[in-house]
Amino acid sequence: MITDAVSVTVNGAELPFADGKATLDATLRDGLNAFEILAQDAVGNVRLRSFAVILDAEPPSVTGSTVSRPDGAQGPISIVVTATDNVGLRAAARYRIAVDGGEEAGILRCDGQTGQCTTTLPPRAGPVTLIAVTVEDYAGNKTDAAPR
């Protein structure tokens, strides 16, 4: 550990150094922002630290949705919503459906790799309509979407 640094660089750029402190003003861009900090003391000891910060100002985009009964009119109800995000989707999304004139809400399980959010509901009689879905990314950005 270096406790008496005399110089500090971030990503190769020397920082202003005064009273044992270096100051960095950085403008983050959307997505991954990587930093490599190099500190050196008066006798040449060096310490290197790397870290990353993710800035995500964009909400996810819902690209499609289907509600079906794969086993026929009296079978289970399948809901599939597809979404994309530049950083990653949360593991769950909320939905609201209308079933035979009534409304209910629930949770879809999301796969961040495929962008698919799915659930299968027990069989219920009557027509089924997806009313709304809310998909969220890891930064807390939300998209409320009507079905497509």
N, C-alpha and C positions, 0 to 999 in steps of 0.2 A: 504494500500500500504506500502511495506517495502522499505525504502530508505537507510537504513544503514545495509544491510545484512552482516552477518559474515560467513555464509555458504550457499552453493548452491549445490543441488544434481539434477541430471538428470537421470530419470529412476532408482533411487536408488543409483547411483554412485556419490560419492563426487567429486566435481570439484576443481581443483587448484584455489585458491582465493588470489589475490594480488591487493592492491591499490583500493579496493572496486569493483573489476571486476573479474568475473569468465570466463574462456575460455573453450570452448568445440570444439574438433575436432571429427566429426562424419563421419563415412562411411555409406552412404545410400545404402539400398538394393532396387532392383526393386520392385515397389509396394508401399504399405502404410508403412510409418515410423512414429510411434507415439512417442511423447516426453511428459514426465511429469516432470515439473520443480518445485522444492520446495526450497524456500528461507527462511532463518531464521535470525532474528536480535539478538543482544546481550541479550535482555530481554525475548526472547522466542517467539516473534510474528512470525507467519508462514504465508506464502502466497504460494498457489499452482496454477499453470497454466498448462494447457494441450493444445497441438496442434499436428497437423499431417502434414507431407509433403509427397507428392506422387512423386516417381521417376519412370518415364516411358521411358525406352530407346528402347523398342520394338515397331515396327510398327504393325498396324492391319494386320490380315491375311484374304484375301478374300477366302471363302470356296466354293462359288458357284455362278452361275448367270444363269438367264433365260430371254429370250425375247419371248413373245408370243402374240397371238391375241385371247384372251379368247372367244370373240363373233364371231369368224370366220375371213376369209381372208380379209374382208373389214372393220373389226371392229377396235376399239382402240388398241393401242400397250401398252402392260404391260412389264415393266422392273423390275426384282427382283434380287438383289444382296445380298448375305449373307456374313457376315464378323464377326470375333471375335477380341477382344482386351482384354488385362489383366486389363485395367483401364476403358475404355469406348470409344465408337465411338462418333464422332461429329454428330450433327443433320443433316448434309447434306454431300453428296458425289457427285462428278462430273462424268458424263458419256459422251461418244461419240458413236454415232450410224451411220450406213449407212442405208439409206432408198431409195430404188429404184435408186441406183447409186449416190445419193447425201449424204453429211455428215452433221450432226448437233450435237450440244453439249447441255447439260442441267444439271439439278440438281436432284438428288434422295433425298428423305426424309428418314432419318435413324432413326430407333427405337433402342436405346441403350440397351433395355432389351432383345429384340429378336434377335438383330444383323441383321435385315432385312432392306435394303435400297430399296425403291420402288418409282415408278412413273407410271402414265398412261398418254399416249400421245393421241391426237386426231387421228382419222382414217386417214391413208395415203395409197395410192396404192403402190404395189411393195414389194419385199423382204426386210426384216429388219435384220440387223446384229449388234450385240454389238461389238464395236471395242475396247474400253478401259473403265476402271473405276478407279477413284482415291478415296480411302477411307482414312480418317484422324482420329487420336485419339485426345484427349484433350491436349496432350503434344505437338502436332504438328507433330508427326511422320506420314508419309504418305506411302501408298502402291499404286503403279501404277500396275494394273493388266489387263491382256488380259482375255477375257471370258474363262470359263471352261464348 
